[in-house]
Amino acid sequence: MIRNSARLVAAIALALVFSPVYPAFAQDQTPTSPAPVPAPRATSAPAFPAPDPADFTADTPSKDVVNAFMQANLGFDANAMWQVQAIQKTPITGISKVIVFVGDKTAKQQPYRFAFFTSPDQKHIIVGDRVVPFGTRPFAEYRALLQQRADGPFRGSPSKDLELVEFADFQCPHCKEAQANMEKLVADFPKARIVFQNDPLASIHPQSVTAAAYGVCVAKLAGSTAFFQFAAAVFEGQDGLATADGATLTLNSAATKAGLDPAKISACATSPETKAAVESSVQLSKDLDISSVPTLVINGRQVPANAPYETLKQIIEFQAKMDNVTP
């Protein structure tokens, strides 16, 4: 299901931008954006053509801002290379078209042309059907939003200096796969705050909302430790969520394994307060423009939670350094 695996690392770094690769790691309920136009496969580090000064007709954004944006997204990979090729005016006042050539110093990835439009406020870019944060610190706004509103059960540090927020759906098979990564992150980043946020995709996973409600109640009645015991049991028995009756058995069993009375959890799961809590978590996902699960948000930066682990680790360490945080 991976589409053009040669662009894998870059796609993880700009997961929302390069969405043609993202669904290979995620459960998506929206159409994908058009793919960047690939250049012929290189056999050595690409030599980009010299930019034409005539292609720099817009006052904003500056080349420095574009380079800072690319560094924020691709700087975790020492082999990534890029060149700002054009910053052009468009017929719409305040909207500029930017073209960047992206490649790989080792020639293991196919170089490509990355084009986007900047919004008049210079805080966002438009790529295909996506609106993505832009600027020299593109993830700061989402980071602040999560620090205020990510209220799910967590492991690790109470500090939010390095906050890793997993948005997941209990019925999503990709989310189940991501749990191996999440366990490794808990071990490798003890100073991080690692949060679970419910993001059930009810349109394709009918039992995921009920599972999320059970999880809210487990955390409410017994705390984070019990929740993660419950979550592990649900993911392990995920096949049981295929039907309503199977979901009841699976969720009650998971609650029991977490040391709780399943009758109490079931009653709690139907309450208006629990429904509101699930809806609030889903709304947070929407406010972050998350359309696929599992998504891991690293101090505001979104990546697939079940991407290759070493790449995830590399991105977390890089983002922590960008934010002056000790990982």
Secondary structure, DSSP 8 states (H G I E B T S, - for coil): --S-GGGHHHHHHTTTTSTTTGGGGSEE-S------EE----SSS-------GGGB--SSS-HHHHHHHHHHHHTT-TTEEEEEEEEEE-SSTT-EEEEEEEEETTS-S--EEEEEEE-TTSSEEEETTEEEE-SSSTTHHHHHHHHHH--S-EEE-S--SSEEEEEE-TT-HHHHHHHHHHHHHHHH-TTSEEEEEE---TTT-TTHHHHHHHHHHHHHHHHHHHHHHHHHHHHHTGGGGGSHHHHHHHHHHHHHHTT--HHHHHHHHTSHHHHHHHHHHHHHHHHTT--EESEEEETTEEEETTS-HHHHHHHHHHHHHHTT---
